[in-house]
Amino acid sequence: MSGPGSGEGAAQAAAPVYALGSSPAERSRLRRQSGELSAHSAALLDRVGAGPGWIAIDVGCGPSGTLDLLASRVGAAGRVTGLEVNPANVALARDFAAECGLANVDIVEGDARHTGLPSSSFDLVHSRTLLINVPDPAGVVAEMARLARPGGWVAILEPDIALALCYPPHPAWDRLVGMFLSVHRGDDADPFVGRRLPELLRQAGLVDIGVEAKADIYPAGNSRRTIRLDLVRSMRAKILERGIATEQELEDADRAASEHLDDPDTLVMPHLLFLAWGRKPLA
């Protein structure tokens, strides 16, 4: 997950917003997320037929994103660009590409709203868990469509927390979800953006639009099971600064929710995941 960025054109734009900050713990979570969501990301690439020789970009790649998955799909004859705002994550993404031997991957620092990259440059323009964090997701999707070549694809994976489920219910879980929503709304971001993806793709002028929803139940021991708690921890500074909760309230809710999720009989579905894709018209 990554904010919009600071590339060409950003001087005229508002400062990028990323509700989760850039702490070492958040960067570690983003690296972990690359593996957690890899199966869904692979399914999304299957939907658009990504294959050898394609030129692809991962918009808001963070410290790893889908760089390795895309690099494997396009092969030695293809190229992958990772676009990322945060300089620390740019450095980490370059280290990740080097460690994994991804010779066909380049990382650039830039703003997802105003990339400064040439129009019609990519066979595939991809993003994952980016739009949920930006105030103007339609602007980002429009920029992604601009980058796609005629006949090329825009593919997006985003969560939608409207159907977040913890059963049996617990007030600490509900309290943490409320904190998460308060921070996102305070940043003018949309935590329900997943359901809007087909609409955003249509507004950007794309055709042949498709969408799927994934409802994953995470068992005890799965790192994704505590994602809602992990995200609130990354938002801690904003929660305190905005008076959404006190330090003690945060600690009490986190401890109680953690104990509830430690129970293997507790059912956890922290969000829906929406996979959506659309093609840029040839004419």
N, C-alpha and C positions, 0 to 999 in steps of 0.2 A: 504494500500500500504506500502511495506516495503523493505528495502535494503537487500542485501544478508547475512550479518552477521559476527559474530566474533567467531564462535565455533571452534571445533577441525579441524585442518588443515588450519585455517585462517592465522597462522603465516607465512605459505609459500605463501599465496595468497595476491593479492593487497588489499589495504584497501577497505571496502565496499563503494559503491557510492549510495546515495539516493538524487536525485535532489531536493526534496521538503523539506529537512531539518527535524528538530524534535522540532519545536516550539510548545507551547501550542495550538496555533490556528490550526496547522497542525494535531496535535493529536486529537483535537476536530473534525476536518474535517473527519479524518479516522473513528472515532466512528460514526459519522453521516452517513458516506458512508455504514456502515454495514447494516443500515436499507434501504438506498436508493437502494442498489443492491440485497437485499434479495430475491426478486422474481426471478430474473435471476439466482441467485445462487441455489435456490431451483429447478429451471428447469434443471440446469446442474446436480444436484444430482439425479434427476429423470432419466436422460439419462443413468446413470451408475447403477441405481438400488440400491443406498446406502440405507441400512436398518439396522434393529436390529442386534446387535452382531458384526458389522463391527469394525475393528481397522483402524482409520483414522488419517491423519496428515494434518494440515493447515499450509503450508509453507509460511512464511512471514506474520504472522497473525496480526501484528501491535497491537494496544491496544484492539482489539475485533475481527476483521476479521469475519470468519463464525463459530466461536467457538460454539455459542448457537445453530445455525442451525444444525451443525454436531452433537452436543451432543444430540439434540432431535432425529435426524435420527437414530443414532446407539443405543440409549437407554441405560438402566442400564447395559446390558450385553456387551456393546461395550466400546471402549475407544477412546478418541480424544487427540492428542498431538498438541499443538500450538508451532511452531518454529518461533522465532523472534530474530533479531539482536540487536536492540536498548534496552539497559538495562531499560530505563525509560518506554518503551512500554511493556517490559517483566513484569515489576511491575504492570502496568495498566491492562494488560491482566489477570494477576493473580487476581487482584482486581475485574475485570469484571466477571471472572468465579465464584469467591466467592459470589459476589452480586447477581448473577443469579442462585446460587445454582447448578452449573454445577459440580457435584461430579465426573463425569466421564471424566474430562478434566485436563490435565497437561500442563504446559507451560515450555518450555526449551529455553535457549539462545543458538543460533547457527547460522551458516553460511549456507545459502541455497545452496551454491556451494560445500561445504564440511561439511555435517551435522555431520559426525562422528557417525551416527546412523547405526545399523546393516542393511545389505541388506535384501530385501524380508520380511520386517517387517509389511507392511500395506496393507489392502484390498483397501484403497483409499488414494492416495496422491493428495492433492488439493492445488491450489494457485489461488489468485485473485489479479489483478492489481499489480503484482510483476515484471513480465518480462519486462514491459515497462520501468522499472527503473534501469536495470542492464546491464553492458556492454557485457556480454556473456550469453544471454538467452539460447543458446543451451546447455551450460554447466550445467545450473540450471535444465533444462528439463531432461538431462541425469542423473543427481543426483536423480531427482524425480522418474525416471524409475527404478533406482537401488533400491530405497526404496520400490517399489511396490512388492508384492509377485507375483509369477507366477499365472496368471489368474486375478490379481488385476488390478485396474484402476488408471490412471492419468487423472485428470480433471482440466482444466484451463480456467479462464475467464480473457480476456485482452481487453483493448480499442485499437482502431486504429483511429487516428484523421485525416486521409486523406480526409474523407468526412465530416469534421466539417462544419456546416452550420449555418449562421446567415442571416436572410432575413427579411426586406431589408438589404443589405450589409452596413457595417459601417467601416470606416478606423480605428477606435479605436479597434474594435474587431480584425480586421486583424493584427493590430500592436501587440496586446497581444498574438495572436496565433503565430506570428513570434518570439516573445520573448521566448515563451514556447519551440518552436522547437530549437531555438539557444541553450538554456540551455541543453536540452536533447542530442543534437548532440555534444555539448562540453563535455558531460560526456560519450560519446560513447554509449549512450542508443538509442533504436529504438522506436520512437513514433508510428510507423506503424507495431508493432510486432503482432497485432491481426491477420492479414491476414496470418502470417507465422506459426500459431500454428499447423495446420495439418502437415506441412513440418517438424517442430521441433519434433513432436511426432513420425513421421516416422523415422527421423534420430536417435532417441533414441531407435529404435527397437520395437516400439509398433505396434499393429495391431488393427483391428476393429475400425478404427479411424472415428470419426464423427465431424461435425462442424456446427454451426448455427451462424447467424449474427442478431443482434438486433439493430434497428434504432429507438431510442426513441426521441420523440419531447416533450420537457419539457415546460409546460405552466407557466405563471407568478405566482409566489408564490411557485413554486417547488424548493427545495433547490439544486437540480441538475442543474437547469437552469443556475446558475452562476459558474459552476464547472471550466470553463476555467479561469475565473477571479480569483477564489479562489486559483487555482494551481499557477498562476503567482504571487500572493501575497506570497505564501509559498516559491517561488523561488527568492524573492526580493533581498536577500543578494547576491546571485550568479549573478543576472542580473546587479547589481551595480558594483560588484567586477570585472566582465568581460567587463564592458563598453558597454554592449548591449543597455542600455538606462540610462538616467539620472534620478535622483529622480523626477524632475519635469515632465519628459516625462512619467514616470510610473504613477504619480498621475493624470496627464491629461488624459491618455488613460483609466485608471481605472474609473475615474469619467464619461467620455463620454460613455464608454461601459456600465456602470451600468445604466445610464439614458436610453440608447437605449433598454436594456433588461427589464427595468421597464415598457416599453410600451407593453401591452398585445397583441398587433397586431404583434409584432416582433416574428418571427419563429426561434426557437433555437434547433438545434441538434448538441451538442458539439463533438460527436464522434459516431462511430459504436462500438458495443460491440460484441466480438467474444467469443462464448462458444465452447470449443473443448475437446474431450476426446479420450483416447486410452487405450487398454488393453495390459498387459504384457503377452507374449506367455507362454503357460504352459510348453513348452519344450525349 
